[in-house]
Amino acid sequence: MEIGIHSFAALLPDAASGRVPSPAQRLAALLDEIALADDVGIDVFGIGEHHRPDYVDASPAVILAAAASRTCRIKLTSAVSVLSTADPVRLFQDFSTLDLLSQGRAEITVGRGSFAEAYPLFGHARDDYDALFTEKLGLLQRLRSQTHVTWSGKFRHALTGQGIYPRPMQDVLPVWVGVGGTPQSFARAGTAGLPLMVAIIGADVARFRPLIDMYRRAGLQAGHPLEKLKVGVHVTGFLADTPSAAQNAFYPGWLHAFTQVGKERGWGPVTRAQFDAACSPSGAFLIGDSTTVIAKAHAISDTLGGIDRLAFQMSAANAGPQVMARSIELIGTEVAPALRDSASSKITSAT
């Protein structure tokens, strides 16, 4: 099992001072986080894409390119790139360039986005979001395997054999598909034979098992080998030396972030009771000390029929850089080795 961290580079008020960092300060802190993740042995770091005043991750490839110069081992991915509103050619070029800069450590995770701002911003209709994604995913797959592409579609000018450069260092640039809870999204990713990244942000984990089974069935029916049908999960998570310390450190930022989103979407107010329930043994959050988080990660993997990548979404943390650094250290030095060792043991016993 690979262990990762995902960030949306959120601009949150500091829990102690109430001060909101400037975009430049937040990006500088984010690069420090990625460098630390590399130092402590975390496998992958992902940057989201949003076009809002409360995030500074509008250009994931640019942030990751800066991170490439400060890291040597960690994989660098988007989490996610909003493919429905992007030009697949430009997206491929950006991440091929990142792959060259990082010496073969780039990946792309593509999705339709959880916010709608990108659609009018880039001149697309929100109602076309699924058709846009389907067409552009097909083109992106062609770009990975062909240098000179002949292609036509509804939403982009045709390609008539132009060369697409630069080519990545890796033979095939890895592309994952980020999904929420739409059955057709799971089936489409399986049919395409692309690895799956499932966003679990608070719902009952077990409800995703039938969808993941659907993904695997669709992939096998399309002729893809099971080992190619990887499953990752993106989960709200945070660590500290005790469960209560982790929960108390994460809750203020989570409350602020979800209160803001809830006002936009017409949700009711979120509560500490809801947060504590999500942190409980039956909840979806991986928030606690290492022992707690390792046990829950095993339970999530077992519930979903095995996972290949676990990514901690920690963007709501606002307790300061030292607390964030401790969380990253615990993930890299305690959680990741334990989960890798258990996965290796299961493989050994199965053989």
Summary of the structure (lengths in Angstrom):
residues: 351
radius of gyration: 19.6
end to end distance: 17.2
largest distance: 59.2
contacts: 1181
relative contact order: 0.14
helix: 49%
strand: 17%
